[in-house]
Amino acid sequence: MPSRRKTSVFACAFCTCVGSFVVICVVLATPQWVSSEVRFSRPNSTVTVSLAYGLFTGTCEQFIDARLQVSKTTFQVADALSSTGSRSLNVATIVVLVLALLSSLLSSSFTCTNAVSNPYQTFLGPVGVYTWNSACGVLILIAMILFPVNVQGNSLSEELAHGCSSSLQTHLESKHSYGYSYWIMLLILVLNTASLIIIYFYDHARYSKKKEQERPIENAPKDVILF
């Protein structure tokens, strides 16, 4: 059985890993990734399409000359995308987040295992926790890069706006504001970092104690050496 100190340390790390897992689920499930206002011109009027969407679903509404509002509609992001680049990056972001979810789940399993037992394999100990937490953090960073690249580089909002209305013509300007579904991924990074720090200090303290117990004989008192 593990010591009480080890159990408490890995239990804290387990809580942070579970928190990371829950937040990733929230990120995938909620559609508040970005809000965009896209303006188009057409004969004798200007149309503003207001969008709020995530990786799977979104809503859009149109304003003609900033006054007349057309009814609000819901759309599926995958169905509204026509270009290969936008669709590929959207799928890539989803895949990366699913892999981060699996990494977080494995990290939770490893910390739980260490909290209740002393695994014999090295990889099942702190090394495994370092590996899966680091993998989760890297994957989250990739997702945070891929999505803005898709929005800004591939004009994702403009493409979705065209899917909401077929009468749009010349694009004038776009404004984007990233929502809480995007920014709470920073919380995942904080939780992963906290888990790594907790395990690192425990592992470092254990290593220092082990080295202290294995001091060479020349550091022993002279009377002990003479004896």
C-alpha positions as CSV (number, residue, x, y, z in Angstrom):
1,M,0.0,0.0,0.0
2,P,1.2,3.6,-0.7
3,S,2.1,5.9,2.1
4,R,-0.4,8.5,3.3
5,R,1.7,11.2,1.7
6,K,1.8,9.6,-1.7
7,T,-2.0,8.9,-1.6
8,S,-2.8,12.5,-0.8
9,V,-0.4,13.9,-3.5
10,F,-1.7,11.6,-6.2
11,A,-5.3,12.2,-5.1
12,C,-4.7,15.9,-5.7
13,A,-3.2,15.2,-9.1
14,F,-6.2,13.0,-9.8
15,C,-8.6,15.8,-9.1
16,T,-6.7,18.2,-11.5
17,C,-6.7,15.5,-14.2
18,V,-10.4,14.8,-13.8
19,G,-11.0,18.6,-13.9
20,S,-9.1,18.7,-17.2
21,F,-11.2,15.9,-18.6
22,V,-14.5,17.6,-17.6
23,V,-13.4,20.9,-19.2
24,I,-12.5,19.2,-22.5
25,C,-15.9,17.7,-22.5
26,V,-17.4,21.2,-22.0
27,V,-15.2,22.6,-24.8
28,L,-16.4,19.9,-27.2
29,A,-20.1,20.2,-26.3
30,T,-20.7,23.9,-26.2
31,P,-21.1,26.1,-29.3
32,Q,-19.7,29.3,-28.0
33,W,-16.3,29.2,-29.7
34,V,-16.6,32.4,-31.7
35,S,-19.1,35.1,-32.4
36,S,-18.7,36.9,-35.8
37,E,-20.4,39.8,-37.6
38,V,-20.0,39.6,-41.3
39,R,-21.1,42.4,-43.5
40,F,-22.1,42.0,-47.2
41,S,-23.4,44.4,-49.8
42,R,-26.2,43.7,-52.2
43,P,-28.2,46.0,-54.5
44,N,-29.6,48.9,-52.5
45,S,-28.9,47.4,-49.1
46,T,-26.3,46.1,-46.7
47,V,-26.7,42.7,-44.9
48,T,-25.0,41.9,-41.6
49,V,-24.9,38.2,-40.7
50,S,-24.4,37.6,-37.0
51,L,-22.9,34.1,-36.2
52,A,-22.2,32.2,-33.1
53,Y,-20.8,28.7,-33.6
54,G,-18.6,26.0,-32.3
55,L,-17.2,22.8,-33.8
56,F,-20.5,21.1,-34.5
57,T,-23.4,23.6,-34.4
58,G,-24.1,27.3,-34.6
59,T,-26.8,29.9,-35.0
60,C,-27.1,32.8,-37.4
61,E,-29.3,35.8,-37.9
62,Q,-29.4,38.5,-40.6
63,F,-29.9,42.2,-40.3
64,I,-30.8,44.2,-43.4
65,D,-29.4,47.8,-43.2
66,A,-28.8,47.1,-39.5
67,R,-32.6,47.4,-38.8
68,L,-34.7,44.6,-40.2
69,Q,-34.0,41.3,-38.5
70,V,-34.6,38.0,-40.2
71,S,-35.5,35.0,-38.1
72,K,-32.7,33.2,-36.2
73,T,-31.7,29.8,-37.6
74,T,-29.6,26.9,-36.4
75,F,-27.1,25.1,-38.6
76,Q,-24.7,22.2,-38.6
77,V,-21.1,23.4,-39.2
78,A,-20.1,20.3,-41.2
79,D,-23.1,20.7,-43.5
80,A,-22.5,24.4,-44.1
81,L,-18.9,24.0,-45.1
82,S,-18.1,23.5,-48.8
83,S,-14.4,24.2,-49.1
84,T,-12.0,21.3,-48.4
85,G,-9.6,23.5,-46.3
86,S,-12.2,24.7,-43.8
87,R,-13.7,21.3,-43.4
88,S,-10.3,19.6,-43.0
89,L,-9.2,22.0,-40.3
90,N,-12.5,21.7,-38.4
91,V,-12.2,17.9,-38.4
92,A,-8.5,18.2,-37.4
93,T,-9.5,20.4,-34.4
94,I,-12.1,17.8,-33.3
95,V,-9.7,14.9,-33.7
96,V,-7.0,16.8,-31.7
97,L,-9.5,17.5,-28.8
98,V,-10.6,13.9,-28.8
99,L,-7.0,12.8,-28.5
100,A,-6.5,15.3,-25.6
101,L,-9.6,13.9,-24.0
102,L,-8.1,10.4,-24.1
103,S,-4.8,11.7,-22.8
104,S,-6.6,13.3,-19.9
105,L,-8.5,10.1,-19.2
106,L,-5.3,8.1,-19.2
107,S,-3.6,10.6,-16.9
108,S,-6.6,10.4,-14.5
109,S,-6.2,6.6,-14.5
110,F,-2.5,6.7,-13.8
111,T,-2.9,9.1,-10.9
112,C,-5.7,7.1,-9.5
113,T,-3.6,3.9,-9.7
114,N,-0.7,5.6,-7.9
115,A,-3.1,6.9,-5.2
116,V,-4.3,3.4,-4.2
117,S,-1.3,1.2,-5.1
118,N,2.4,1.1,-5.8
119,P,2.7,-0.1,-9.5
120,Y,5.9,-2.0,-10.3
121,Q,6.3,-0.7,-13.9
122,T,8.1,2.6,-14.1
123,F,5.8,4.0,-16.8
124,L,2.8,3.5,-14.5
125,G,4.3,5.9,-12.0
126,P,5.2,9.6,-12.3
127,V,6.7,9.1,-15.8
128,G,3.4,8.0,-17.2
129,V,1.7,11.0,-15.5
130,Y,4.3,13.4,-17.0
131,T,3.8,11.8,-20.4
132,W,0.0,11.9,-20.7
133,N,-0.3,15.4,-19.0
134,S,2.3,16.8,-21.4
135,A,0.6,15.2,-24.4
136,C,-2.8,16.6,-23.3
137,G,-1.3,20.1,-22.9
138,V,0.4,20.0,-26.3
139,L,-2.8,18.8,-28.0
140,I,-4.8,21.6,-26.4
141,L,-2.2,24.2,-27.7
142,I,-2.6,22.7,-31.2
143,A,-6.4,23.0,-31.0
144,M,-6.1,26.6,-29.8
145,I,-3.9,27.3,-32.9
146,L,-5.9,25.4,-35.5
147,F,-9.3,27.0,-34.8
148,P,-8.2,30.7,-35.2
149,V,-6.2,29.7,-38.3
150,N,-9.4,28.3,-39.7
151,V,-11.5,31.3,-38.8
152,Q,-8.9,33.9,-39.9
153,G,-7.0,32.1,-42.7
154,N,-9.8,30.1,-44.3
155,S,-12.6,32.8,-43.8
156,L,-14.7,30.3,-41.9
157,S,-17.3,32.8,-40.7
158,E,-17.7,34.2,-44.2
159,E,-18.3,30.7,-45.6
160,L,-20.8,29.9,-42.9
161,A,-22.6,33.2,-43.5
162,H,-23.0,32.2,-47.2
163,G,-24.6,29.0,-46.0
164,C,-27.1,31.0,-44.0
165,S,-28.2,33.1,-47.0
166,S,-27.8,32.6,-50.7
167,S,-28.5,36.2,-51.6
168,L,-25.2,37.6,-50.3
169,Q,-22.8,39.2,-52.7
170,T,-19.7,41.3,-52.0
171,H,-18.0,40.8,-48.6
172,L,-17.3,44.1,-46.8
173,E,-15.8,43.3,-43.4
174,S,-15.8,40.8,-40.6
175,K,-15.4,41.1,-36.9
176,H,-14.6,38.1,-34.6
177,S,-14.8,37.6,-30.9
178,Y,-13.8,34.3,-29.3
179,G,-16.1,33.0,-26.7
180,Y,-15.8,31.1,-23.4
181,S,-15.7,27.7,-25.1
182,Y,-12.4,28.7,-26.7
183,W,-10.8,30.5,-23.8
184,I,-11.6,27.9,-21.1
185,M,-9.0,25.7,-22.9
186,L,-6.5,27.9,-21.0
187,L,-8.0,26.4,-17.8
188,I,-7.1,22.9,-19.2
189,L,-3.5,24.0,-19.5
190,V,-3.5,25.4,-16.0
191,L,-4.9,22.1,-14.6
192,N,-2.3,20.1,-16.5
193,T,0.5,22.3,-15.3
194,A,-0.8,22.0,-11.7
195,S,-0.8,18.2,-12.0
196,L,2.7,18.2,-13.3
197,I,4.0,20.5,-10.6
198,I,2.4,18.4,-7.8
199,I,3.9,15.1,-9.1
200,Y,7.3,16.8,-9.8
201,F,7.7,18.1,-6.2
202,Y,6.6,14.8,-4.8
203,D,9.0,12.9,-7.0
204,H,11.9,15.3,-6.4
205,A,11.4,15.1,-2.6
206,R,11.3,11.3,-2.8
207,Y,14.5,11.3,-4.9
208,S,16.3,13.6,-2.5
209,K,15.3,11.5,0.5
210,K,16.6,8.4,-1.3
211,K,19.9,10.0,-2.1
212,E,20.2,11.1,1.6
213,Q,19.8,7.5,2.7
214,E,22.5,6.4,0.2
215,R,25.2,8.8,1.3
216,P,28.7,7.4,0.7
217,I,30.7,6.2,3.7
218,E,33.2,9.1,3.5
219,N,30.5,11.4,4.8
220,A,30.0,9.2,7.9
221,P,31.5,10.2,11.3
222,K,35.2,9.3,11.8
223,D,34.5,7.2,14.9
224,V,32.1,5.1,12.9
225,I,34.7,4.6,10.1
226,L,37.4,3.6,12.7
227,F,35.0,1.1,14.3
